[in-house]
Amino acid sequence: MTNQATIDKLIEMRLTSMADAFRSQTQDPSMKEISFEDRFGFRSQNVCCCKGTDL
């Protein structure tokens, strides 16, 4: 699945904050130095903050 397909699917699932965060991550070269697990955790936290809930 391409990055754009992933973004489109996230939007389709009404996960627009996650789609925005993923798009931002793919455009930030410094994110390549961080493990997938850490990046995923950052994105999950970002979505929770946007929705006004905590993990």
ZAVONU-869131 format. One line per 3 residues: their letters; for each residue x, y, z of N, C-alpha, C, O. Coordinates in Angstrom, 2 decimals. Layout:
<sites>
a = X Y Z X Y Z X Y Z X Y Z | ...
</sites>
This chain:
<sites>
mtn = 0.85 -1.16 0.00 0.00 0.00 0.00 0.91 1.24 0.00 1.86 1.32 0.78 | 0.61 2.18 -0.86 1.40 3.41 -0.91 1.02 4.33 0.25 -0.02 4.15 0.89 | 1.87 5.30 0.51 1.57 6.25 1.58 0.26 6.98 1.31 -0.54 7.17 2.23
qat = 0.02 7.38 0.06 -1.22 8.09 -0.25 -2.43 7.19 -0.05 -3.47 7.65 0.42 | -2.31 5.93 -0.40 -3.40 4.99 -0.17 -3.68 4.83 1.32 -4.83 4.73 1.74 | -2.62 4.81 2.11 -2.78 4.73 3.57 -3.49 5.97 4.09 -4.41 5.87 4.90
idk = -3.08 7.13 3.63 -3.71 8.39 4.04 -5.18 8.39 3.64 -6.04 8.77 4.43 | -5.46 7.97 2.41 -6.85 7.93 1.93 -7.70 6.99 2.79 -8.84 7.30 3.12 | -7.14 5.85 3.15 -7.87 4.87 3.98 -8.12 5.43 5.38 -9.21 5.26 5.92
lie = -7.14 6.09 5.96 -7.33 6.70 7.27 -8.44 7.75 7.23 -9.27 7.83 8.15 | -8.46 8.55 6.18 -9.52 9.55 6.02 -10.87 8.87 5.86 -11.87 9.31 6.44 | -10.91 7.82 5.07 -12.15 7.07 4.87 -12.68 6.51 6.20 -13.89 6.43 6.41
mrl = -11.77 6.14 7.10 -12.16 5.61 8.40 -12.40 6.73 9.42 -12.59 6.48 10.61 | -12.39 7.98 8.93 -12.61 9.16 9.77 -11.51 9.35 10.81 -11.76 9.83 11.92 | -10.32 8.98 10.43 -9.14 9.17 11.27 -8.27 10.28 10.66 -7.09 10.08 10.37
tsm = -8.89 11.44 10.47 -8.21 12.53 9.77 -6.99 13.04 10.53 -5.99 13.42 9.92 | -7.07 13.07 11.86 -5.90 13.50 12.64 -4.73 12.55 12.44 -3.58 12.97 12.33 | -5.03 11.27 12.39 -3.99 10.26 12.15 -3.44 10.42 10.73 -2.23 10.30 10.52
ada = -4.30 10.69 9.77 -3.85 10.90 8.39 -2.95 12.12 8.30 -1.91 12.08 7.64 | -3.34 13.20 8.95 -2.51 14.42 8.95 -1.16 14.16 9.60 -0.13 14.60 9.10 | -1.18 13.46 10.72 0.06 13.15 11.42 0.96 12.25 10.58 2.18 12.45 10.53
frs = 0.37 11.27 9.91 1.15 10.37 9.06 1.77 11.14 7.90 2.93 10.95 7.56 | 0.98 12.02 7.29 1.49 12.83 6.18 2.66 13.69 6.65 3.69 13.78 5.98 | 2.50 14.31 7.81 3.56 15.14 8.37 4.81 14.31 8.63 5.93 14.75 8.35
qtq = 4.63 13.13 9.17 5.75 12.23 9.48 6.51 11.85 8.22 7.74 11.82 8.23 | 5.81 11.56 7.14 6.48 11.12 5.92 7.26 12.26 5.28 8.17 12.02 4.48 | 6.92 13.51 5.61 7.61 14.66 5.03 8.75 15.17 5.91 9.45 16.10 5.52
dps = 8.93 14.58 7.09 9.95 15.02 8.03 11.13 14.04 8.02 11.02 12.94 8.56 | 12.25 14.44 7.41 13.40 13.53 7.32 13.92 13.04 8.67 14.47 11.94 8.75 | 13.77 13.83 9.71 14.29 13.43 11.02 13.53 12.24 11.59 14.04 11.54 12.47
mke = 12.31 12.00 11.12 11.51 10.87 11.61 12.08 9.53 11.18 11.77 8.50 11.78 | 12.91 9.52 10.14 13.49 8.26 9.68 14.48 7.68 10.69 14.80 6.50 10.64 | 14.94 8.53 11.60 15.90 8.09 12.62 15.21 7.47 13.83 15.87 6.91 14.71
isf = 13.87 7.55 13.90 13.11 7.07 15.04 12.44 5.75 14.67 11.98 5.58 13.55 | 12.40 4.81 15.61 11.82 3.50 15.34 10.33 3.61 15.02 9.66 4.57 15.41 | 9.83 2.62 14.30 8.40 2.61 13.95 7.54 2.67 15.20 6.55 3.40 15.24
edr = 7.91 1.92 16.22 7.11 1.87 17.45 7.02 3.24 18.10 5.95 3.65 18.55 | 8.13 3.95 18.15 8.12 5.29 18.74 7.31 6.26 17.88 6.53 7.05 18.41 | 7.48 6.20 16.56 6.70 7.08 15.68 5.22 6.79 15.82 4.41 7.72 15.86
fgf = 4.85 5.52 15.88 3.45 5.15 16.03 2.90 5.66 17.36 1.77 6.14 17.43 | 3.69 5.56 18.41 3.30 6.09 19.71 3.09 7.59 19.67 2.13 8.10 20.25 | 3.99 8.31 19.00 3.84 9.75 18.86 2.55 10.09 18.14 1.81 10.99 18.55
rsq = 2.27 9.36 17.07 1.06 9.63 16.28 -0.19 9.31 17.07 -1.18 10.04 17.01 | -0.16 8.23 17.80 -1.32 7.85 18.62 -1.59 8.92 19.67 -2.74 9.29 19.91 | -0.53 9.41 20.30 -0.67 10.45 21.30 -1.21 11.72 20.66 -2.05 12.40 21.25
nvc = -0.73 12.04 19.47 -1.19 13.22 18.75 -2.68 13.14 18.49 -3.40 14.12 18.69 | -3.15 11.99 18.05 -4.57 11.81 17.77 -5.39 11.94 19.04 -6.44 12.58 19.04 | -4.92 11.36 20.12 -5.64 11.46 21.40 -5.73 12.91 21.85 -6.76 13.34 22.36
cck = -4.66 13.65 21.68 -4.67 15.07 22.07 -5.66 15.86 21.22 -6.35 16.74 21.72 | -5.71 15.55 19.94 -6.63 16.25 19.04 -8.08 15.92 19.39 -8.96 16.77 19.23 | -8.33 14.72 19.87 -9.68 14.32 20.23 -10.02 14.68 21.66 -11.17 14.52 22.09
gtd = -9.02 15.16 22.42 -9.26 15.58 23.79 -9.31 14.46 24.80 -9.95 14.60 25.84 | -8.65 13.33 24.51 -8.59 12.22 25.44 -7.15 11.83 25.68 -6.27 12.16 24.88 | -6.90 11.14 26.75 -5.56 10.64 27.06 -5.53 9.15 26.91 -6.56 8.47 27.01
l = -4.34 8.63 26.66 -4.18 7.17 26.59 -4.19 6.58 27.96 -4.06 5.36 28.11
</sites>
